[in-house]
């Protein structure tokens, strides 16, 4: 296989000249240069991608831009996505804290040290056809958990290390788990625990597990400054059967788009009665209307998205 040569380095002025040669209108060169100095050209390219013309010969996009494309349109999309990332991180963090508290409380009713005893957890925590031996899944979880404990600098962890030999009760242990580790523990939990927690958000245990995975991915995108608004989300959560939830039915076909993923967040906020129900609708209301080739439907938002039950802030 012949390897392509690396792309040549371009100065800010050369980057501006290249964009102009491809049909992008740049009225204020000083402004464009200032933006390029603060935001990587390669990062911005993800926002002008949808403003590139479609090829007549294929479904791929050309280097040339749609007529009328301006640098200001690109920065408007970038600014919107930046607002979206910030607010998504905020509200998903609220959901994460609520799920931590809920899982720690429900498991704690069974035994304060349940997470260290696979025989008290669900069948996934025990090796098949074995007399009480932990499963490979549980051992992987336990290894990750111990690494988190070892790396923690929290005062309460130091206190338990000194006083109780590091054996944190489950309601404290959940506080050192990231979202991925928390989901792992949920999967290892007894069936009645998973059913109890899932019922509180009107889902089945399997559905809730897939939703937490999806939220973890969305959270990681927002935390690491990844583009969100025009991303295709590969992992799609399991939805309740049609007719169960009108709000989710309305977005059933766009769960791989940004709006579909945001609907999951709104569902959690409403079901758990958490603060922040207005945050995402207010951000979406700022979607730039000046970028005609990339309307809000580009992110999967259906017509009259504001009227969907899950997005009503006064319900």
Sine and cosine of phi, psi and omega as CSV:
sin_phi,cos_phi,sin_psi,cos_psi,sin_omega,cos_omega
0.00,0.00,0.74,-0.67,0.00,-1.00
-1.00,0.10,0.82,-0.57,0.00,-1.00
-0.99,0.11,0.65,-0.76,0.04,-1.00
-0.96,0.27,0.51,-0.86,0.05,-1.00
-0.95,0.32,0.59,-0.81,0.05,-1.00
-0.86,0.51,0.53,-0.85,0.03,-1.00
-0.92,0.39,0.56,-0.83,-0.03,-1.00
-0.97,0.26,0.56,-0.83,0.06,-1.00
-0.91,0.42,0.62,-0.78,0.05,-1.00
-0.77,-0.64,0.69,-0.72,0.09,-1.00
-0.94,0.33,0.17,-0.99,0.02,-1.00
-0.87,0.50,-0.66,0.75,0.01,-1.00
-0.90,0.43,-0.61,0.80,0.03,-1.00
-0.94,0.34,-0.57,0.82,0.07,-1.00
-0.90,0.44,-0.68,0.73,0.02,-1.00
-0.89,0.45,-0.69,0.73,0.02,-1.00
-0.89,0.46,-0.63,0.77,0.01,-1.00
-0.90,0.43,-0.69,0.73,0.02,-1.00
-0.89,0.46,-0.67,0.75,0.03,-1.00
-0.90,0.44,-0.64,0.77,-0.02,-1.00
-0.91,0.42,-0.36,0.93,0.00,-1.00
-0.99,-0.12,0.07,1.00,0.13,-0.99
0.97,-0.23,0.16,0.99,0.04,-1.00
-1.00,0.08,0.74,-0.67,0.02,-1.00
-0.99,0.13,0.81,-0.58,0.04,-1.00
-0.80,-0.60,0.99,-0.16,-0.07,-1.00
-0.99,0.17,-0.56,0.83,-0.06,-1.00
-0.88,-0.47,0.99,-0.10,-0.06,-1.00
-0.91,0.42,-0.56,0.83,0.03,-1.00
-0.90,0.44,-0.66,0.75,0.04,-1.00
-0.90,0.43,-0.71,0.71,-0.01,-1.00
-0.88,0.48,-0.67,0.74,0.01,-1.00
-0.90,0.43,-0.67,0.74,0.00,-1.00
-0.88,0.48,-0.65,0.76,0.03,-1.00
-0.91,0.42,-0.70,0.71,-0.02,-1.00
-0.91,0.41,-0.44,0.90,0.06,-1.00
-0.96,0.28,-0.42,0.91,-0.05,-1.00
-0.98,-0.20,-0.46,0.89,-0.03,-1.00
-0.81,-0.58,0.84,-0.54,-0.03,-1.00
-0.79,0.61,0.71,-0.71,0.05,-1.00
-0.78,0.62,-0.70,0.72,-0.04,-1.00
-0.90,0.44,-0.63,0.78,0.06,-1.00
-0.90,0.44,-0.69,0.72,0.00,-1.00
-0.90,0.43,-0.48,0.88,-0.04,-1.00
-0.87,0.49,-0.44,0.90,0.06,-1.00
-0.93,0.38,-0.37,0.93,-0.01,-1.00
-1.00,-0.05,-0.43,0.90,0.07,-1.00
-1.00,-0.09,-0.02,1.00,0.00,-1.00
-0.84,0.55,-0.71,0.70,-0.03,-1.00
-0.95,0.32,-0.15,0.99,0.04,-1.00
-0.99,-0.13,0.07,1.00,0.07,-1.00
-1.00,0.07,0.56,-0.83,-0.03,-1.00
-0.93,0.37,0.51,-0.86,0.12,-0.99
-0.99,0.16,0.63,-0.78,0.03,-1.00
-0.94,0.33,0.60,-0.80,0.04,-1.00
-0.95,0.30,-0.42,0.91,-0.08,-1.00
-1.00,-0.06,-0.29,0.96,-0.05,-1.00
-0.48,-0.88,0.00,-1.00,0.02,-1.00
-1.00,0.02,0.07,1.00,0.00,-1.00
-0.99,0.12,0.33,-0.94,0.00,-1.00
-1.00,-0.06,0.58,-0.81,0.05,-1.00
-0.98,0.18,0.16,-0.99,0.12,-0.99
-0.96,0.29,-0.45,0.89,-0.05,-1.00
-0.97,0.26,0.51,-0.86,-0.04,-1.00
-1.00,-0.04,0.40,-0.92,0.13,-0.99
-0.85,0.52,0.64,-0.77,-0.03,-1.00
-0.84,0.55,0.71,-0.70,0.01,-1.00
1.00,-0.06,-0.06,1.00,0.01,-1.00
-0.91,0.42,0.72,-0.69,0.00,-1.00
-0.81,-0.59,0.36,-0.93,0.04,-1.00
-0.90,0.44,-0.55,0.84,0.01,-1.00
-0.91,0.42,-0.56,0.83,0.06,-1.00
-0.90,0.44,-0.66,0.75,0.01,-1.00
-0.89,0.46,-0.73,0.69,-0.03,-1.00
-0.93,0.36,-0.47,0.88,0.07,-1.00
-0.91,0.42,-0.66,0.75,0.06,-1.00
-0.92,0.40,-0.65,0.76,0.01,-1.00
-0.89,0.45,-0.71,0.71,-0.01,-1.00
-0.90,0.45,-0.64,0.77,0.05,-1.00
-0.88,0.48,-0.72,0.69,-0.03,-1.00
-0.90,0.43,-0.57,0.82,0.04,-1.00
-0.91,0.42,-0.67,0.74,0.05,-1.00
-0.89,0.45,-0.67,0.74,-0.02,-1.00
-0.89,0.46,-0.73,0.68,0.00,-1.00
-0.85,0.53,-0.70,0.71,-0.03,-1.00
-0.88,0.47,-0.71,0.70,-0.06,-1.00
-0.97,0.25,-0.55,0.83,0.07,-1.00
-0.88,0.47,-0.70,0.71,0.01,-1.00
-0.87,0.50,-0.64,0.77,-0.01,-1.00
-0.89,0.46,-0.77,0.64,-0.10,-0.99
-0.97,0.23,-0.55,0.84,0.06,-1.00
-0.92,0.40,-0.55,0.83,0.06,-1.00
-0.89,0.46,-0.61,0.79,0.04,-1.00
-0.90,0.44,-0.69,0.73,0.03,-1.00
-0.90,0.43,-0.69,0.73,0.00,-1.00
-0.86,0.52,-0.71,0.71,0.01,-1.00
-0.89,0.45,-0.64,0.77,0.00,-1.00
-0.91,0.41,-0.67,0.75,0.02,-1.00
-0.92,0.38,-0.60,0.80,0.08,-1.00
-0.86,0.52,-0.77,0.64,-0.04,-1.00
-0.88,0.47,-0.67,0.74,-0.05,-1.00
-0.92,0.40,-0.73,0.68,-0.01,-1.00
-0.91,0.42,-0.68,0.73,0.02,-1.00
-0.88,0.47,-0.62,0.79,-0.03,-1.00
-0.95,0.31,-0.74,0.68,-0.05,-1.00
-0.92,0.40,-0.66,0.75,0.06,-1.00
-0.93,0.36,-0.61,0.79,-0.03,-1.00
-0.89,0.45,-0.46,0.89,0.04,-1.00
-0.90,0.43,-0.45,0.89,0.01,-1.00
-0.99,0.16,-0.76,0.65,0.01,-1.00
-0.21,-0.98,0.72,-0.69,0.00,-1.00
-0.87,0.50,-0.44,0.90,-0.02,-1.00
-0.94,-0.35,0.46,0.89,-0.10,-0.99
-0.85,0.53,-0.55,0.84,-0.05,-1.00
-0.93,0.36,-0.28,0.96,0.01,-1.00
-0.98,-0.20,0.09,1.00,-0.01,-1.00
-0.77,-0.64,1.00,-0.08,-0.05,-1.00
-0.88,0.48,-0.37,0.93,0.01,-1.00
-0.94,0.34,-0.30,0.95,0.04,-1.00
-1.00,-0.09,-0.19,0.98,-0.01,-1.00
-1.00,0.03,-0.20,-0.98,-0.02,-1.00
-0.98,0.20,0.04,-1.00,-0.06,-1.00
-0.89,0.46,-0.45,0.89,0.00,-1.00
-0.92,0.39,-0.34,0.94,-0.02,-1.00
-1.00,0.09,-0.14,0.99,-0.04,-1.00
-0.89,-0.46,0.62,-0.78,0.00,-1.00
-0.91,0.42,0.67,-0.74,0.01,-1.00
-0.91,0.41,0.59,-0.81,0.04,-1.00
0.81,0.58,0.66,0.75,0.00,-1.00
-0.69,-0.72,0.56,-0.83,-0.04,-1.00
-0.99,0.12,0.99,0.16,0.11,-0.99
0.98,0.19,0.15,0.99,0.01,-1.00
-0.97,0.24,0.66,-0.75,0.04,-1.00
-0.93,0.38,0.50,-0.87,0.01,-1.00
-0.98,0.17,0.24,-0.97,0.07,-1.00
-0.89,0.46,-0.59,0.81,0.03,-1.00
-0.88,0.48,-0.71,0.70,0.00,-1.00
-0.91,0.42,-0.68,0.74,-0.01,-1.00
-0.89,0.46,-0.60,0.80,0.06,-1.00
-0.90,0.43,-0.71,0.71,0.02,-1.00
-0.87,0.49,-0.72,0.69,-0.05,-1.00
-0.89,0.46,-0.63,0.77,0.04,-1.00
-0.88,0.47,-0.69,0.73,0.03,-1.00
-0.92,0.40,-0.65,0.76,0.00,-1.00
-0.88,0.47,-0.70,0.71,-0.01,-1.00
-0.91,0.42,-0.57,0.82,0.06,-1.00
-0.91,0.41,-0.63,0.78,0.04,-1.00
-0.90,0.44,-0.68,0.74,0.03,-1.00
-0.88,0.47,-0.70,0.72,-0.03,-1.00
-0.90,0.43,-0.52,0.85,-0.04,-1.00
-1.00,0.02,-0.23,0.97,-0.08,-1.00
-0.93,0.36,0.61,-0.79,0.09,-1.00
-0.91,-0.42,0.29,0.96,-0.01,-1.00
-0.94,0.33,0.62,-0.79,0.00,-1.00
-0.88,0.47,-0.63,0.78,-0.06,-1.00
-0.93,0.38,-0.49,0.87,0.06,-1.00
-0.94,0.35,-0.69,0.73,0.05,-1.00
-0.88,0.48,-0.64,0.77,0.01,-1.00
-0.88,0.48,-0.72,0.70,-0.01,-1.00
-0.93,0.36,-0.53,0.85,0.05,-1.00
-0.90,0.44,-0.66,0.75,-0.04,-1.00
-0.97,0.23,-0.58,0.82,-0.14,-0.99
-0.99,-0.12,-0.62,0.78,-0.12,-0.99
-0.85,-0.52,0.32,0.95,0.03,-1.00
0.93,0.37,0.41,0.91,0.07,-1.00
0.99,0.14,0.09,1.00,-0.02,-1.00
-1.00,0.04,1.00,0.02,0.00,-1.00
-0.95,0.30,0.65,-0.76,0.17,-0.99
-0.92,0.40,0.40,-0.92,-0.13,-0.99
-0.86,0.52,-0.57,0.82,-0.02,-1.00
-0.94,0.35,-0.34,0.94,0.13,-0.99
-1.00,-0.03,-0.57,0.82,-0.04,-1.00
-0.88,0.47,-0.59,0.81,-0.03,-1.00
-0.89,0.45,-0.37,0.93,-0.04,-1.00
-0.96,0.28,-0.23,0.97,0.05,-1.00
-0.97,-0.25,0.04,1.00,-0.03,-1.00
-1.00,-0.05,0.70,-0.71,0.14,-0.99
-0.98,0.21,0.05,-1.00,-0.10,-1.00
-0.88,0.47,-0.64,0.77,-0.01,-1.00
-0.90,0.43,-0.68,0.73,0.00,-1.00
-0.93,0.38,-0.58,0.82,0.03,-1.00
-0.90,0.43,-0.69,0.73,0.03,-1.00
-0.90,0.44,-0.62,0.79,0.04,-1.00
-0.86,0.50,-0.71,0.70,0.01,-1.00
-0.91,0.42,-0.61,0.79,0.05,-1.00
-0.86,0.51,-0.69,0.72,0.01,-1.00
-0.90,0.43,-0.52,0.86,-0.01,-1.00
-0.99,0.13,-0.15,0.99,-0.11,-0.99
-0.96,0.29,0.36,-0.93,0.07,-1.00
-0.86,0.51,0.45,-0.89,-0.06,-1.00
-0.83,0.55,-0.66,0.75,-0.05,-1.00
-0.92,0.38,-0.50,0.86,0.06,-1.00
-0.93,0.35,-0.73,0.68,0.00,-1.00
-0.89,0.46,-0.64,0.77,0.01,-1.00
-0.92,0.39,-0.64,0.77,0.01,-1.00
-0.88,0.47,-0.76,0.65,-0.04,-1.00
-0.92,0.39,-0.69,0.73,-0.01,-1.00
-0.89,0.45,-0.61,0.79,-0.01,-1.00
-0.89,0.45,-0.50,0.87,-0.02,-1.00
-0.93,0.36,-0.32,0.95,0.05,-1.00
-0.90,-0.44,0.36,0.93,0.08,-1.00
0.84,0.55,0.67,0.75,0.02,-1.00
-0.73,-0.68,0.25,-0.97,0.17,-0.99
-1.00,0.08,0.29,-0.96,0.03,-1.00
-0.83,0.56,-0.68,0.74,0.00,-1.00
-0.91,0.42,-0.64,0.77,0.03,-1.00
-0.90,0.44,-0.71,0.70,-0.02,-1.00
-0.89,0.46,-0.66,0.76,0.04,-1.00
-0.85,0.53,-0.68,0.73,0.00,-1.00
-0.94,0.34,-0.54,0.84,0.03,-1.00
-0.93,0.37,-0.66,0.75,0.01,-1.00
-0.89,0.45,-0.63,0.78,0.06,-1.00
-0.87,0.50,-0.72,0.70,0.00,-1.00
-0.89,0.46,-0.70,0.71,0.00,-1.00
-0.90,0.44,-0.58,0.81,0.02,-1.00
-0.89,0.45,-0.65,0.76,0.03,-1.00
-0.92,0.40,-0.72,0.69,0.02,-1.00
-0.87,0.50,-0.68,0.74,0.02,-1.00
-0.87,0.49,-0.68,0.73,-0.01,-1.00
-0.91,0.42,-0.62,0.79,0.07,-1.00
-0.87,0.50,-0.72,0.70,-0.04,-1.00
-0.93,0.37,-0.62,0.79,-0.04,-1.00
-0.94,0.34,-0.49,0.87,-0.06,-1.00
-0.97,-0.26,0.32,0.95,0.13,-0.99
0.88,0.47,0.51,0.86,0.04,-1.00
-0.99,0.15,0.46,-0.89,0.03,-1.00
-0.90,0.44,0.66,-0.75,-0.05,-1.00
-0.87,-0.50,-0.63,0.78,-0.27,-0.96
-0.91,0.41,-0.62,0.79,-0.04,-1.00
-0.91,-0.41,0.44,0.90,0.03,-1.00
-0.99,0.11,0.56,-0.83,0.17,-0.99
-1.00,-0.09,0.86,-0.50,-0.06,-1.00
-1.00,-0.01,0.92,-0.40,-0.10,-0.99
-0.93,0.37,-0.70,0.72,-0.02,-1.00
-0.99,0.14,0.89,-0.45,0.00,-1.00
-0.93,-0.36,0.78,-0.63,-0.05,-1.00
-0.95,0.32,0.42,-0.91,0.09,-1.00
-0.96,0.27,0.71,-0.70,-0.03,-1.00
-0.95,-0.31,0.43,-0.90,0.13,-0.99
-0.87,0.50,0.38,-0.92,-0.05,-1.00
-0.87,0.49,0.50,-0.87,-0.02,-1.00
-0.80,0.60,0.65,-0.76,0.00,-1.00
1.00,-0.07,-0.22,0.98,-0.01,-1.00
-0.97,0.22,-0.62,0.78,-0.06,-1.00
-0.63,-0.78,0.96,-0.27,-0.05,-1.00
-0.85,0.53,-0.59,0.81,0.00,-1.00
-0.90,0.44,-0.67,0.74,0.03,-1.00
-0.96,0.28,-0.55,0.84,0.05,-1.00
-0.86,0.51,-0.58,0.82,-0.05,-1.00
-0.92,0.39,-0.36,0.93,-0.03,-1.00
-0.88,-0.48,0.26,0.97,-0.07,-1.00
-0.83,0.56,-0.59,0.81,-0.06,-1.00
-1.00,0.06,-0.01,1.00,-0.05,-1.00
-0.80,-0.59,0.49,0.87,-0.02,-1.00
-0.94,0.34,-0.23,0.97,0.08,-1.00
-1.00,-0.01,0.07,1.00,0.03,-1.00
-0.94,-0.35,0.19,-0.98,-0.09,-1.00
-0.84,0.54,-0.72,0.69,-0.07,-1.00
-0.88,0.47,-0.64,0.77,0.03,-1.00
-0.87,0.49,-0.68,0.73,0.01,-1.00
-0.92,0.40,-0.61,0.79,0.02,-1.00
-0.92,0.40,-0.49,0.87,0.03,-1.00
-0.89,0.45,-0.56,0.83,0.06,-1.00
-0.86,0.51,-0.69,0.72,-0.01,-1.00
-0.88,0.48,-0.72,0.70,-0.01,-1.00
-0.89,0.46,-0.59,0.81,0.02,-1.00
-0.89,0.45,-0.73,0.68,0.03,-1.00
-0.86,0.50,-0.71,0.71,-0.04,-1.00
-0.88,0.48,-0.69,0.73,-0.01,-1.00
-0.94,0.35,-0.70,0.72,-0.08,-1.00
-0.92,0.39,-0.59,0.81,-0.03,-1.00
-0.99,-0.10,0.03,1.00,0.03,-1.00
0.82,0.58,0.79,0.61,-0.03,-1.00
-0.99,-0.10,0.34,-0.94,0.08,-1.00
-0.96,0.28,0.36,-0.93,0.06,-1.00
0.98,-0.19,0.25,0.97,-0.05,-1.00
-0.91,0.42,-0.44,0.90,-0.04,-1.00
-1.00,0.08,-0.27,0.96,-0.22,-0.98
-0.87,0.50,-0.82,0.57,-0.08,-1.00
-0.94,0.34,-0.65,0.76,0.09,-1.00
-0.84,0.54,-0.62,0.79,0.00,-1.00
-0.93,0.37,-0.60,0.80,0.05,-1.00
-0.92,0.39,-0.71,0.71,-0.02,-1.00
-0.89,0.46,-0.50,0.87,0.03,-1.00
-0.92,0.40,-0.25,0.97,0.02,-1.00
-1.00,-0.09,0.16,0.99,0.01,-1.00
-0.84,0.54,0.74,-0.67,-0.11,-0.99
-0.92,0.39,0.87,-0.49,0.01,-1.00
-0.99,0.11,-0.10,0.99,-0.03,-1.00
-0.99,0.16,-0.11,0.99,-0.03,-1.00
-0.97,-0.23,0.98,0.22,-0.11,-0.99
-0.84,0.54,-0.64,0.77,-0.02,-1.00
-0.92,0.38,-0.25,0.97,-0.03,-1.00
-0.79,-0.61,0.96,0.28,-0.01,-1.00
-0.95,0.33,0.14,-0.99,-0.04,-1.00
-0.90,0.45,-0.38,0.93,0.07,-1.00
-0.89,0.45,-0.30,0.95,0.03,-1.00
-0.88,0.48,-0.45,0.89,0.00,-1.00
-1.00,-0.08,0.12,0.99,0.04,-1.00
1.00,-0.10,0.08,1.00,-0.01,-1.00
-0.96,0.28,0.83,-0.55,0.04,-1.00
-0.96,0.27,0.21,-0.98,0.04,-1.00
-0.88,0.48,0.63,-0.78,-0.03,-1.00
0.85,0.53,0.67,0.74,-0.02,-1.00
-0.86,0.51,-0.46,0.89,-0.03,-1.00
-0.90,0.43,-0.40,0.92,-0.10,-1.00
-1.00,0.02,-0.08,1.00,0.04,-1.00
-0.88,0.47,0.63,-0.78,-0.08,-1.00
-0.81,0.59,-0.69,0.73,-0.08,-1.00
-0.93,0.35,-0.27,0.96,-0.07,-1.00
-0.98,-0.22,-0.03,1.00,0.00,-1.00
-0.96,0.27,0.83,-0.55,-0.08,-1.00
-0.99,0.11,-0.16,0.99,-0.04,-1.00
-0.96,-0.28,0.20,0.98,-0.03,-1.00
-1.00,0.10,0.00,0.00,0.00,0.00
